[in-house]
Amino acid sequence: MAITMTQAAEQHITRHLAHRGHGIGIRLGVKTTGCSGLSYVLEFVDDQQPEDTVFDCGDAKLFVDPKSLAYLDGTELDFVKEGLNEGFQFNNPNVKEECGCGESFHI
Amino acid sequence: MVLLQISEPGQSPEPHQRRRAVGIDLGTTNSLVATVRSGTPETLPDNEDRHLLPSVVHYEADQNISIGYEALEWAGRDALNTLISVKRFMGRGTTDIKTLGDQLPYQFVSGESGMPSFRTSAGDISPVAASAEILRALVERAESALDGPLDGAVITVPAYFDEAQRQATKDAATLAGVKVLRLLSEPTAAAVAYGLDQGGEGVIAVYDLGGGTFDISLLRLSRGVFEVLATGGDSALGGDDFDRAIAQWCCEQAGLGSDLDPQQQRQLMSAARQAKEALAEQESVAMDVLGWQGSLDRHTLNTLVDPLIDKTLRACRRSLRDAELDSDEIDAVVMVGGSTRMLRVRERVEETFKREPLVNIDPDRVVAIGAALQADVLVGNKPGDEMLLLDVIPLSLGLETMGGLMEKIIHRNTTIPVAKAQDFTTFKDGQTAMAIHVLQGERELVSDCRSLARFELRGIPPMVAGAAKIRVKFQVDADGLLNVSAKELTSGVEAHVEVKPSYGLNDKEVTRMLRESYTHARDDMQLRALREQQVEADRLYEDLSAALAQDGKVLLNEKEYHCLEVALDDLRNVRESSNHREIARHIETVSKTSEDFAARRMDASIKKALAGHSLDEIDKGL
């Protein structure tokens, strides 16, 4: 069971955490909504939950709850720029199909 | 493929529910758009990584429009069709434009509602339409950066912008197809960018030195509300003047005359600007321009620019006086505008306010960043309790009442949005219409206030004076825009007006109006008292004359009649005097003298009402 992230993702997470001024890392998760059933969660973390698995990726810590981990195993978090748009992207090997926009998915 | 942003704990949006909001700094020289991504506010660059968009629009005869850097290239070749600094014309009337300077290359034509338009080869273009083009370019940039349509924008305006100028800005946004979440004053936005709104209470000075304008604003923050205490500045002083001072020095050093051609002048100015910017980093800089080689050090630079900085500091001290503050009562100083990068400016500002100014956010972007933070909250991307930022209205709003007096409905520095109603009544018997004159200002007399709008409430059912009940409601929305309605309560007839005044006030005028209201406070009070007594005297005169004409001969003997006539004449004469106590005394006398007459009229009318009815009928009636 492992989750990784690219250097670009790590850099941006560190920057956003520094700007925010508090927080211990980033939470990756999955919740059941959306047009294809599941959608991603990407949030700042102020308090670790006892059931969280923690991944150390360089300067940034990733927190994942056990239920989400089942869907996310093997995922690489990336930070990409597409023209003027920029943001984070989950490269998740478990995904079978996505809705057109990729905001929700199916396993 | 959608790209995700980091949310606050528990705030991850549902798919397709992401809200896109931006802050827009619609500037005189340059404009910017910013947004909050993953909790960090940043300005958005164009495809060539340029964050600033010059506020310039160029119109061609074939309707082809270019904006920003592209438009700027036309400025030299096609000045008439290249609109720059349109912000200076927003919400202004044709008469105001004349005072803005004759050196403008544009041809103005009177447009709708007295607002002037620019005559270009693509037709007549209003300042609002040109601003809309700039907004549209920024919105397009934001939509491509955020990958979807915007839910709304916060647009910044100078603190001294009045109703007309704010409305013009809002109209431009509507024309550009962007929803305005709120108009925010520029100094407030800068304070928000530094998180000063989170800090509780205090007085904040915002020192804004741009390329061509200087503004100083003093804000008081208390319980999440920013109140503008004073504004001041110079609309013709900025970084360009610093460059000019350096260029002048170069000319003297190089022994160059004043007969430089435009090309040479441009070279000289750009060399001056480069040297100025280099001296922010190093102690001295080598210059090589128009065949002259030399060096400029910080000390020389300081002596060149000090007189200009002194001018800004004088305006700062004036604003402090206006706000009745000492420099040591300032809790924070925020620097805005590219020219505040100069170390000398920072030093001198620190000396004046006895406080190190805040400089760590890029001074060109700080206003847009504050607006983006506010937009993010308003669109609901942040937990609700974080910030509810309010603005206040800069001048009182009210209406004209009898005697040419200004009745204030909403007082200056009231937080917005706000709605207030007041009941008025008719002055004459059988009055069926009422003129409502909406005013802005602090003075007591209508002639000393600014007229915003006029409208009429018609169809009031004829009643005796004072019986109709007319409720006038003033509503100011979160953007500072005014809506006035009047309703007669017994009949329900209604009329209203949205205030879109045809001309504007500048910061100097607002300051002037405020100052005058202080210096004339005593006179105004006297005048108000006088007008009030005059109105009362007129009312009494009308009522009593009418009553005398109707029943005087029947109910009074000759002596009594004569006595009242004399008293009325006296009243009429005294009314013209300027002594309100004297008028009040006469009103008292006339009222007393006519008491008996009034009682007899009452008796007579009761007798008349009862005549021909039996006691029985009256009992039943009770």
Interface residues (C-beta under 8 A of the other chain):
Chain A: H12 I13 R15 H16 H19 R20 I26 R27 G29 K31 T33 G34 C35 S39 Y40 V41 L42 E43 F44 V45 D46 V80 E82 G83 L84 N85 E86 G87 F88 Q89 F90 C99 C101 G102 E103 S104
Chain B: M1 V2 L3 L4 Q5 I6 S7 E8 P9 G10 Q11 S12 E14 P15 H16 R37 S38 G39 T40 L44 P45 D46 N47 R141 S144 A145 L146 D147
